[in-house]
């Protein structure tokens, strides 16, 4: 299947999102509200202190801007597969002369491009002009940040993919998606920067895929990691992407054999 077909799906998804102007305006407002709520909470906690354990308020601000921004961009459709199982259209989808998973990724990329332009960039500009967000540690750090952010998306997408594959057995996976979102929001450093986690908890989190989603790109952006550490952590991101995708693919292959369509 030519790449142009997947590009067409990504473009179609981008344009379909563009049609709902009120929706993306609410998305910008929601992301801004989340950021300013977190910002005011930590500014109150910091008070007159310039830093806590070497972590400045500007570092906290940068973490929230980048983490919330990336979460706004990288928001996989957790109901892509479950929705098609519920209405029975999965049977037709599997007969198309193209990879179902490839189409799934293409539409997610279309969503990500839309969110980048209409959610992340506006929020980033607002944060730059209203708060003390730090600049990247260097041009090299900015480039490596973008690479790590893409790898972080790979981790997040494969986690979503793995959870969606359970729909072949559970049908309604709303509770699993909710649990997944809680783990991602808390353990990725988005809600509570991992700098403030107890040592024992930080030690546990580093062995999970969640820290690789947002916190690793933030550390690279701020220049907190050496080149060897960056290579290692990007390798960890790639490792989790491959492992989780492989697990999801096992469920995908087994699920197709078990599939029984009752609607559609």
N, C-alpha and C positions, 0 to 999 in steps of 0.2 A: 504494500500500500504506500503510495507516494506521500511525502510529508505535506504536500499541499492540501490534502484532505483534512489532516489534523489542524493545519493552520486555519482552514476554513471554519472548523468547529470553534477554535479559539477566538477567531474574529467574530463569529456569530454570537458567542457568549458575551464578548466585550460589548457589542452593539446592543444586545438585548438588555444588558445592565444599564446602558446609557439611556434607555427609554424611560427608566424610572427615576426621574430627577429628584423627586421628593425623598425617595428612599436613600439615595446617596448623600443628600444634604443631611438627613437624619443620622447617617453613618458618620459623617464628619463631626456633627454635634456630639454624638455619643462618645467618639474617641477623644474629643477635646474635653468633655466632662470627666471622663475617666482619668485623663492625665492631670487635670487641675485639681481633682479631688485628692489623688495620691500626692501631688505636689504640695498642696496646702497641709495635708496631714504630716508629711515629713518636715516641712518648713516649721511647723509648730513644734514638733518633737526636737528639732535641732535648736530652736530658739536663737540665742545669740552665739552659739558655738559655730566655729568655722568648719570643724570636722569631727567625726566620731570614729575612733579606731583607724584614722588615716583616710576615711571616706568623706569627701566634701559634699556639700549640698549640690554643687554643680555636677558631680559624678552621679548622684542619685537622680537628678533631673534628666541627665543624658540617658541613663538606664531606662527610665520610664518612657521618654520620647521614642527611643529606638525600639524598645520591647513592645510597647503599645502600637507603634507604627508598623512594625513587622507583623504583629498579630493581626492588624487590620488588612495588610496586604495578603499574608499567607493564611487564608481562611478556607481550607478545603471544604467542599460540600459533603458533610458527613452522611447525608441522606441520598446521595447519588445512586448507590446500589440498593439500599433498603426500599427507596421509593419505587424503583422499577420492579422489585420483588412483590411489593404490596399490590401494585396495579396490574401485574402480570406481563408488563411490557418487556421484562428481562428476556423472555423467550424470543421475541422479535429482535431485540438488540444483539443477541448472541448469533443471529443468522446474518448479520450485516458483514460484508466483505472487508472488514477492518477490525483491528484490535479494540476490544471493548475497553480494556485498561488504557490503551493509547488515547482513545476518545475522552476517557475520564480525566486523564492528565491534561489533555488539550483544553478542555473546558475550564479546568482549575487554573491553568495558565492565563486564559482569557479573563477570568475573575481577578487573578492577581495583578494583571496589567491595569485593569480598571481601578482596582483598589489603590494601586501605586499612584496613579494620576489624580484620582478624585478623593482619596482619603488620606494617604500618607503625606504627600507633598503639602497640602493645605495645613495639616496639623503640624508638620515640621516647621513651616514658615511661621505659624502662630507662636510655636514654642521658642523659636530663635529670637523673635522680636519681643517676647514678653517674659522670658526666663533666662537664667544663666546657663544655658546648655553649652557644653564644651565642644570645641572643634576637634576633628580627628587628629590623632597624634602625628600624622603625616600622610602624604599622598599614598605611600606604600601601604600604610595601615587602612586607608580608605578602600583601596583596591582589594586587599585581603579581607576586609570587613564584608564587602559585597560577595566575594567568593564564599565566605563562611556563612553568610545569610542565606545564600542559595542552598548550601549543604544543610543548613538548619531547616529550611523548607522541606528538603528531602526527608529529614527525620520526621517532621510533623505530618507530612503527607502519608508516609508509610504507616505511621501510627493510626491515622484516620482510616487508611485502607484496611489495616488489620482488623480494626473494630467493625468496619462495615461488612467484612466477610462473615462475621458471626450471624448476620441477618439470614443466612441460608438455614440456620437452625433455630434462632430465637425469634425471627420475624420482627418483633418490636424491640429495638435496641436503644430506645431513648435513654434508659437508665445507664447503659454502658457509655453512651456518648457523653452524658452528664459527668460521670465519674472520670472519664478521660479528660474532659475540659478542666475539671478541678485539679487533677494532677499536673496538667500542662501549665495552668495559670499560677499554681503555687510553686511547683518544683523547678520551673524554668527561670525563676527570678523575676518574672514580670510583675507580680503583686508585691513580693517581698524580695528585695535584692539579695542574692546569695551571699553577699559580704556579711550580712547580719545573721545568717543561719548559725546555730551552734556547731561547733567543730565536728561533733559526732554525726550530726545530720548532713552537714556539707560533705563529710566523708562518704556517706551513703549515697547522696544525690549524684556524686561524680561517677558512680558506677551505673547510673540510669541514663537513658537517652534524653531525659528532659532538659538537663543543663546545656545540652548541645544545641537546643533550638534557638534560644535568644541570648543567653548569657555569654556564650563563647564569642559570638559576633560583637557584643558590647565590649568585652574585655580587649578584643583586637582593636576596635575603634579607639578605645582610650589609651592604647599602648601599654597595657599591663602585662602582655605576654612577649617573651622572646621569640625569635624566629623558630627555634627548635620546639618551643611550646605550641606555637601556632600550627606548625606542621603536624605535631602529635594530636592536637585537639581537632584539627580538620580531618585527620585520619580517623579519629573516634567518631566524628559525625558521619563519615562515609561508611564506617563499620556498622553503625546502628542502622543506617539507611538500607544497606544490603541485607543485614540479618532480619530486620523487621519485615522488609518486603518479601524475603524468602518464606517467612512464616505465613504472611498473608497470602502468598501465592499457593502454598500448600492447602490452605482453607478454600481458596478460590477453585482449585482443581477438584477438591472433594465436594464442594458445594454444588458445582455444576452437575455432578453425578446424582446428587440428592434432590435437586430442584424439582418441585412439583408446583405447577402454575394453577392457581384456583380462580384467578380473575383475569381482567384484560379483554 
